[in-house]
Amino acid sequence: MDKIHRFDNESNTVYNFRKNFIINNINKLSDDYNTMVRYSKILANIKFKNCSYDINIYNKLKAYL
């Protein structure tokens, strides 16, 4: 993990949230880096854009909100 990619038009707040999530959890979870990036995007969408996801996805990630 050299650098966490920042997406186009991503605010500092969202980027820092995603970055901190990945850094804080990459060694705690058995998932690979790409999965962690995906989780960070989903969590950011839930937290900052009030998006909703399938209950199975939400239950897996709600502990990180």
MDAnalysis code that builds the backbone (N, CA, C; Angstrom):
import MDAnalysis as mda
import numpy as np

u = mda.Universe.empty(195, n_residues=65, atom_resindex=np.repeat(np.arange(65), 3), trajectory=True)
u.add_TopologyAttr("name", ["N", "CA", "C"] * 65)
u.add_TopologyAttr("resid", np.arange(1, 66))
u.add_TopologyAttr("resname", ["MET", "ASP", "LYS", "ILE", "HIS", "ARG", "PHE", "ASP", "ASN", "GLU", "SER", "ASN", "THR", "VAL", "TYR", "ASN", "PHE", "ARG", "LYS", "ASN", "PHE", "ILE", "ILE", "ASN", "ASN", "ILE", "ASN", "LYS", "LEU", "SER", "ASP", "ASP", "TYR", "ASN", "THR", "MET", "VAL", "ARG", "TYR", "SER", "LYS", "ILE", "LEU", "ALA", "ASN", "ILE", "LYS", "PHE", "LYS", "ASN", "CYS", "SER", "TYR", "ASP", "ILE", "ASN", "ILE", "TYR", "ASN", "LYS", "LEU", "LYS", "ALA", "TYR", "LEU"])
u.atoms.positions = np.array([
    [0.856, -1.175, 0.000],
    [0.000, 0.000, 0.000],
    [0.897, 1.232, 0.000],
    [1.171, 1.753, -1.163],
    [2.032, 2.923, -1.273],
    [1.279, 4.200, -0.965],
    [0.191, 4.404, -1.666],
    [-0.598, 5.616, -1.492],
    [-2.053, 5.281, -1.771],
    [-2.914, 5.836, -0.969],
    [-4.339, 5.603, -1.152],
    [-4.849, 6.579, -2.202],
    [-5.435, 6.018, -3.250],
    [-5.911, 6.820, -4.380],
    [-7.027, 7.763, -3.940],
    [-6.915, 8.994, -4.384],
    [-7.967, 9.983, -4.150],
    [-8.779, 10.092, -5.438],
    [-10.078, 9.942, -5.325],
    [-10.951, 9.976, -6.486],
    [-11.228, 11.409, -6.926],
    [-11.510, 11.577, -8.209],
    [-11.827, 12.898, -8.751],
    [-12.994, 13.505, -7.980],
    [-12.885, 14.783, -7.692],
    [-13.928, 15.545, -7.002],
    [-14.220, 15.051, -5.587],
    [-13.292, 14.306, -4.999],
    [-13.486, 13.826, -3.629],
    [-13.010, 14.908, -2.659],
    [-13.864, 15.282, -1.721],
    [-13.504, 16.321, -0.759],
    [-12.430, 15.809, 0.201],
    [-11.766, 16.747, 0.855],
    [-10.762, 16.372, 1.855],
    [-11.384, 15.542, 2.970],
    [-12.573, 15.914, 3.377],
    [-13.261, 15.210, 4.463],
    [-13.503, 13.746, 4.108],
    [-14.035, 13.524, 2.931],
    [-14.331, 12.150, 2.506],
    [-13.039, 11.373, 2.297],
    [-12.068, 11.981, 1.647],
    [-10.790, 11.306, 1.418],
    [-10.132, 10.923, 2.740],
    [-10.101, 11.836, 3.683],
    [-9.474, 11.548, 4.976],
    [-10.236, 10.466, 5.735],
    [-11.553, 10.467, 5.640],
    [-12.352, 9.411, 6.254],
    [-11.976, 8.057, 5.666],
    [-11.949, 7.974, 4.333],
    [-11.620, 6.710, 3.668],
    [-10.193, 6.278, 3.997],
    [-9.260, 7.219, 3.926],
    [-7.851, 6.919, 4.199],
    [-7.680, 6.377, 5.616],
    [-8.293, 7.037, 6.580],
    [-8.185, 6.589, 7.978],
    [-8.816, 5.219, 8.171],
    [-9.937, 4.974, 7.521],
    [-10.561, 3.664, 7.621],
    [-9.617, 2.584, 7.110],
    [-9.034, 2.812, 5.950],
    [-8.141, 1.808, 5.358],
    [-6.913, 1.594, 6.238],
    [-6.291, 2.668, 6.659],
    [-5.083, 2.563, 7.491],
    [-5.380, 1.856, 8.808],
    [-6.499, 2.195, 9.433],
    [-6.830, 1.639, 10.743],
    [-7.308, 0.196, 10.701],
    [-7.744, -0.260, 9.532],
    [-8.359, -1.587, 9.468],
    [-7.672, -2.582, 8.545],
    [-6.708, -2.170, 7.776],
    [-6.102, -3.058, 6.784],
    [-5.470, -4.288, 7.435],
    [-4.905, -4.152, 8.609],
    [-4.274, -5.295, 9.258],
    [-5.216, -6.049, 10.186],
    [-6.344, -5.456, 10.519],
    [-7.309, -6.086, 11.426],
    [-8.238, -7.034, 10.688],
    [-8.492, -6.745, 9.440],
    [-9.425, -7.551, 8.663],
    [-8.665, -8.442, 7.697],
    [-9.247, -9.531, 7.344],
    [-8.568, -10.475, 6.454],
    [-8.748, -10.120, 4.982],
    [-9.441, -9.040, 4.723],
    [-9.706, -8.654, 3.340],
    [-8.494, -7.983, 2.714],
    [-8.400, -8.072, 1.402],
    [-7.276, -7.463, 0.700],
    [-7.466, -5.947, 0.536],
    [-6.434, -5.302, 0.044],
    [-6.444, -3.844, -0.091],
    [-7.600, -3.358, -0.962],
    [-7.842, -3.996, -2.099],
    [-8.919, -3.553, -2.994],
    [-10.286, -3.662, -2.328],
    [-10.477, -4.681, -1.521],
    [-11.723, -4.812, -0.784],
    [-11.852, -3.692, 0.235],
    [-10.768, -3.362, 0.893],
    [-10.785, -2.275, 1.866],
    [-11.132, -0.944, 1.197],
    [-10.620, -0.716, 0.007],
    [-10.958, 0.501, -0.738],
    [-12.452, 0.510, -1.044],
    [-12.970, -0.627, -1.482],
    [-14.405, -0.730, -1.783],
    [-15.230, -0.465, -0.520],
    [-14.853, -1.082, 0.593],
    [-15.559, -0.842, 1.852],
    [-15.513, 0.641, 2.227],
    [-14.352, 1.268, 2.042],
    [-14.223, 2.680, 2.408],
    [-15.156, 3.549, 1.579],
    [-15.325, 3.208, 0.302],
    [-16.225, 3.973, -0.557],
    [-17.678, 3.794, -0.129],
    [-18.046, 2.557, 0.211],
    [-19.410, 2.295, 0.664],
    [-19.682, 3.041, 1.959],
    [-18.763, 2.949, 2.909],
    [-18.947, 3.632, 4.187],
    [-19.038, 5.142, 4.014],
    [-18.214, 5.692, 3.155],
    [-18.266, 7.137, 2.898],
    [-19.603, 7.518, 2.275],
    [-20.118, 6.687, 1.373],
    [-21.422, 6.969, 0.771],
    [-22.537, 6.932, 1.809],
    [-22.458, 5.978, 2.735],
    [-23.468, 5.897, 3.795],
    [-23.371, 7.117, 4.700],
    [-22.163, 7.440, 5.121],
    [-21.960, 8.513, 6.100],
    [-22.206, 9.906, 5.526],
    [-21.699, 10.170, 4.334],
    [-21.726, 11.532, 3.809],
    [-22.826, 11.795, 2.777],
    [-23.321, 10.741, 2.135],
    [-24.343, 10.937, 1.101],
    [-25.672, 10.288, 1.452],
    [-25.730, 9.694, 2.655],
    [-26.956, 9.030, 3.111],
    [-27.458, 7.967, 2.147],
    [-26.529, 7.282, 1.487],
    [-26.903, 6.189, 0.587],
    [-27.318, 4.980, 1.410],
    [-28.095, 4.124, 0.803],
    [-28.482, 2.882, 1.471],
    [-28.047, 1.706, 0.601],
    [-27.775, 0.607, 1.278],
    [-27.295, -0.599, 0.617],
    [-28.077, -1.796, 1.135],
    [-27.908, -2.907, 0.487],
    [-28.492, -4.158, 0.933],
    [-28.143, -4.393, 2.401],
    [-29.064, -4.949, 3.142],
    [-28.906, -5.134, 4.577],
    [-27.670, -5.983, 4.910],
    [-27.337, -6.940, 4.073],
    [-26.158, -7.781, 4.320],
    [-24.877, -6.963, 4.257],
    [-24.793, -6.047, 3.314],
    [-23.624, -5.171, 3.211],
    [-23.591, -4.232, 4.400],
    [-24.729, -3.652, 4.703],
    [-24.805, -2.720, 5.837],
    [-24.403, -3.395, 7.138],
    [-24.913, -4.584, 7.394],
    [-24.582, -5.279, 8.639],
    [-23.098, -5.603, 8.734],
    [-22.481, -5.905, 7.627],
    [-21.047, -6.215, 7.625],
    [-20.208, -4.984, 7.968],
    [-20.681, -3.811, 7.565],
    [-19.863, -2.605, 7.690],
    [-20.324, -1.630, 8.767],
    [-21.484, -1.821, 9.356],
    [-22.034, -0.829, 10.289],
    [-21.153, -0.605, 11.516],
    [-20.377, -1.569, 11.893],
    [-19.489, -1.412, 13.048],
    [-18.441, -0.338, 12.809],
    [-18.198, 0.000, 11.561],
    [-17.165, 0.985, 11.238],
    [-17.691, 2.400, 11.094],
    [-19.005, 2.584, 11.208],
    [-19.583, 3.932, 11.086],
    [-19.443, 4.705, 12.366],
])
